[in-house]
């Protein structure tokens, strides 16, 4: 999965699900001991980046749900008043 990390110096966009899948794979590789110390450190760093990205996606989704909920409540109030 290292091919997904960067392309021409830029991180490759991947879905939340792809990021989670890659993170799980990294964790399994680190925990199994199948990779050495240096590669484990690189995998850990990649994992940190993946977690940050996932948190950003989740935060944006949470904000969007909140906005939609507020809109729904406002529309409900407008119907009651009208």
ChimeraX attribute file (.defattr): number of C-alpha atoms within 10 A of each C-alpha:
attribute: neighborCount
match mode: 1-to-1
recipient: residues
	/A:1	7
	/A:2	8
	/A:3	7
	/A:4	12
	/A:5	15
	/A:6	11
	/A:7	10
	/A:8	6
	/A:9	7
	/A:10	8
	/A:11	10
	/A:12	11
	/A:13	13
	/A:14	13
	/A:15	11
	/A:16	17
	/A:17	10
	/A:18	12
	/A:19	19
	/A:20	17
	/A:21	12
	/A:22	18
	/A:23	20
	/A:24	13
	/A:25	15
	/A:26	19
	/A:27	15
	/A:28	12
	/A:29	16
	/A:30	18
	/A:31	11
	/A:32	9
	/A:33	10
	/A:34	11
	/A:35	13
	/A:36	10
	/A:37	11
	/A:38	9
	/A:39	13
	/A:40	18
	/A:41	13
	/A:42	12
	/A:43	20
	/A:44	16
	/A:45	12
	/A:46	17
	/A:47	20
	/A:48	13
	/A:49	15
	/A:50	20
	/A:51	16
	/A:52	12
	/A:53	18
	/A:54	17
	/A:55	13
	/A:56	13
	/A:57	14
	/A:58	13
	/A:59	12
	/A:60	12
	/A:61	12
	/A:62	12
	/A:63	12
	/A:64	12
	/A:65	12
	/A:66	12
	/A:67	12
	/A:68	12
	/A:69	12
	/A:70	12
	/A:71	12
	/A:72	12
	/A:73	12
	/A:74	12
	/A:75	12
	/A:76	11
	/A:77	11
	/A:78	10
	/A:79	9
	/A:80	8
	/A:81	7
	/A:82	5
